Every structure is written in C-alpha cells, then in structure tokens.
Amino acid sequence: MKQQTALITGASSGIGLELAKRFARDGYNVVLVARNEQRLQTLKQELAQFQVQCTVHVKDLSTYSEAEALFQELQQQQTTVDFLVNNAGYGLFGEFTETDLQDELSMIDINIKALTTLTKLFLPGMKQRENGKILNVASTAAFQPGPLMAVYYATKAYVLSFSEALENEMKGSGVTVTALCPGPTKTGFESRANLGQSKLFKSGVMDVERVANIGYEGLMKGKSIVIPGFKNRLLANSIRFIPRKWVTATVRNVQGKS
C-alpha cells in the first residue's frame, strides 16, 4: 500500500508540531506548513529519525494566493494528501473597542478563510478517491460567546459548525471530518493572545502532547467532535442547559485577568 501523507498547517509549534511528530512516528509522510521556516526546518531534522518523507512549505495562509499556491505545488509534485490538518490559527485578548482591527481581520483570514480554502481545495480529491480524513482544530471556545475574545470565539464557532456540516455531507463517502476542541492548552497560544494573566489559563492547562494524541486518535476513529479532558467535555456539554446570558457572564468572569 502506498505510504500516505498528512498535511499539517501551523506545524511549527503547539498542537500542530505534536501532531506532525505523531503522524511521522506512525509512518506517515508529512507536509509541514507555517510561516517560520527555521522552526519547520528544525522539526524536519527531528522527524528524520522516523524515515518518512518530510517536506517544508513556508506559507502565510492569511492570503488566498498562498493557500492556492500550496495546493498547486503539491499537485505539481504529485503529492496526494490523505490527511488534512487545519491547525493554523491564533487568538487576541481584549475588549473589541480596544483591539486592533487589522489583527482581528488577519485572525479571521487564518482561523476561517484559510481553513475553508484548504478544505475546499483538498476535499474533492479525497471524495473522488473515497478515502481521506480532515482534522479541523476548533476549541471549547466554539460552544459559547467569548467576551474579551469576541472575534476568536466566533471564529471557532464557525470551525465547529462547518466541520459538523461537512461530516454529515461526507457520510458514506469514505471521508471523515473531525473537529478537535481543546480547552486551555500550554502551546504558546496564550502568549500570542496576551492571555498570560487570564484566570482561564491560571486555572490549569492541558499538556499539548496529550491534547494532540487525543485529537489524532479521534481523527483515526472518524469521530466528529473530540474534546480532550473530562472537565472540558463536561463544560462543553452542560452549556446547552444554562441560560446563554449566564454563560456569557461566566466566560467574561473567567476570562478576566486575575
């Protein structure tokens, strides 16, 4: 059987990096995509021990042209993508009236537009081959509004809704779509989002390797939604029974800086 290939965006750090390691360790070729070439090359050297093919593509996926260029390059190289991991993304903390608009628009481009574009480009081939798996990294933020991170929470709600809809459309096709919804995780995300002093992250975070492994195993089983951690699953599933204004007020309190 031909060795299969996983494409992982945001592979230079955090969950994406750990997923790249897991795919390579299990014998899959990997296509590493991120903006930081030095980190990608370092990761490529580390993955050499697994004797799989590893290629690096330095792309800024906030622009459609870069996502399309990635697709075209892989087509020219005759690389079939069997696993698509849409992991690239970031957050931004602060009241909406005070945060930077361009930063938020770029966040939408990465968290939503890039994920949608890559899925649009690679999913038809998977469907035609009747084989493939997509992992979209959402968040427990997807289950409720998020005061002080309004745009980020909204982007992750899109990712979850989009993934669930595609999972339904792909039933019986041989293709599965999984949404990974981690809670607070030690990935460096909190630094980029300026969340270091937030009570949310001070209340406890999950280990990034554990989160990645849970997501990987859920993907391989074809699960539609994967929420790592009992507490995170409990909170995500209980929200539907609580008045939304209470939920929003609670998120605002937990998200505030201590």
N, C-alpha and C positions, 0 to 999 in steps of 0.2 A: 504494500500500500504506500502511495506517495506520502512523503512527510508533509504534514500540514503546517500552516503558517498562521501566526497571530499578529495582528497589527494593534499596537498599543499607543494611544496618544497620551501626552503628559507623562512619558515614561522616564523622565529624568529625576523624578523624586516621588516620595509618598506612595500611595496605593499603586500608581502606575508602575513604579520601579519594582515593587514587590511582586506585582502580577507578572512582569517580564521575567523575573527570576523563576517564578513558579512554572510558567509555560516552558522556559528553556530547560529547567530541571526535569520536566516530564517529557522532554524530547521533541518539543515543537520548535520550528524555526520562528524567529521573531523579527518584526519590523518595528523599530523604535522611533517614535516621533515626538519632538519637543523643540523648544527654541534654543535651549542651552546645549550647544554642540559638545563642549568639554565634558559635561556630565554624561551625555549619551555615549561618548567615546570611552569614558571610564567604565560605564556599565557594559558596553560591548566587550571590553577586555575581561571583565569579570565573568561574563557569560560564556567566554571561550572554553572554559573548563567542561561545559556540557556538550561540546562538539556538535552544536547546531548552527545553522546559518543565521547570522545576525546582521541586519542592515540598519544604517542610521539615516534618517531623513530630518534635516533641520528645517522646520516649518513654523511660521507664525499663523496658526489656524484661525486667527481673528478675521482674516480676509478670505473670501470665497476662492480667489485665484490660487491661494496656497493649498487649500484643500483639494481643489480640482487638479492642480499640478501634481500633488502626491498621488492621486488616483491614476493620472496619465503615466507617471514614472513607473508605477508598479505594473501597469498594463504593458508598457514597453519592455519591462524586464520579465514579462510573462510570470509574474508572481500572483498566485491565486491566494486570496485572503479567505481563510476558513473561519477565523475568529476575529471579530472587530471589537475592540475595547475602546469605547469613547470615555476616556478618563480625564482629559484636559479640562481645566476649569479653575476658577478662583472665586473668592468672596470679598466683600467690602463691608466694614462695620461703620455705623454712624447714622444719624438722622438724615432722612432723604433730602431735606432742605439744605444740608450742610456738606453732603458728599459730592464728589466730583462727577459731573455728567459724563465726560469722556471715559472715565474709568468704568462707569456703570454700563455705558454702551459697549465698551470693549468686553465687559463681562458677559453681556447678552450675546455678543458675537461668538465668544468662546463656548459658554455654557449651553447655548441653544443653537445658534446658526451653524457652527462647525459640526456639532453632533448630528444635527439634522442633515447637513450636506453630505457628510461621510456615509451616513446610513443610506441616504438616497442613492449614492454612487455605488456602494458595495452590496447592498441588499438584493438588487435584481439578479446579480450573478449567483448569489447563494441560492436564491429561489429557483433559478434555472437549473442549477446543479443538484437541487433538492438536498442540500447539505450546508450547514453553517450555523454559527452561534454569534449573537451580539450581546455584549455587556455594556449597558449604559450606567455610568456612575451618577446616581442621584444623591439623596441624603435623607435623613429623617426630617430635615427641613421641608421636604416636599409635602408633608402631611398637614401643615398648618401655616398661617401667615406668620411673618417674622419681623416685628418691629425692631428697628435699629439695623436690620439687614434686609430691608423690604425687597430689593431687587433680586438679591441672591436667593432668598426663599422662593420667590416667584419663578426664577429660572429652574429651580429644582422641581417645583410642582409641574412645570412643563415636561421635564425629562421623565418623570414618573408617569404622567398621563400619556405621553407619546409612546413610551415603552409598553405600557399595558395595552394600548390600542393595537400596536404592531404585533404584539404577542398573540392577540386574538386573530388578526388578519393572517398570520403565518401558520395557524393550526393546520396540521396535516400536510405541510409543505416540506418538512424535513429541516426547517429553520426555526430556531428558538430565539426569543428576545428576553433578556433578563435585566431588571433594574436593581442595582445594588444601592441600598440606602443605609450607609453607615451613620452612626451618631458621631459625637466629638472623637476625633482620632488624632494621634500625635503624628502629623505628617509635615509640618511646616506651614500648613494652610492657615493656622491661627496667626502666624506672624504676618503673612501676606494680607490677611483680612483685618489686621490690627485688633485681634481678639485676645491677645495675651493676658489682659487683666479682666476678661469677662468671667462672671461667675459660672457660666456654662462650661468653660474649659477648666476652671479651677475645681469643679465638682467631680472631675475624673474623666479620663480619656482612655480609649482602647488602643491596644498595640497595633501598629499599622500592618505588620506581617500577619497577625491573626485575622484582621479585617480582610486583607487581600486573599488569604487562603479560604476564608468562608465564602467570599464572593466567587472565587474560582470554582469551588466545589458546587456552589449553587448554579453557576453557569453550566458546568458539565452535566448536571442533572436536569437542565432545562427548566429550572424554576422561574416563575415570572417575577417575583419580588423576593429579594434577600435582604433581611435586616439583621446585621450582626449584633449579638449581645441581647441577653434576656430583658434587661431594663429598657433598651431601645425598642424592642419588639412590643413590650407591654405598653409603653407610652404611645407608640405609633398606632396601636390597635385600640387604645382606650379613648383617643381624641374624638372619635366619631360619636361618643356618648356624652360629651361635655359641650355645653353652650359655647359657640365659637368666640364670643366676646371674652369669656373666661379663659379660653385657650390663649387668645391673643394677649390678654393682660398677663398671663403666667409667663409666656415666652418673653415679653418685654421685661419682666422682673428678673428672670433667669439670665437673660442676655446682657443685662446691665453690668457695668464694671463694679467690682467689689471694692 
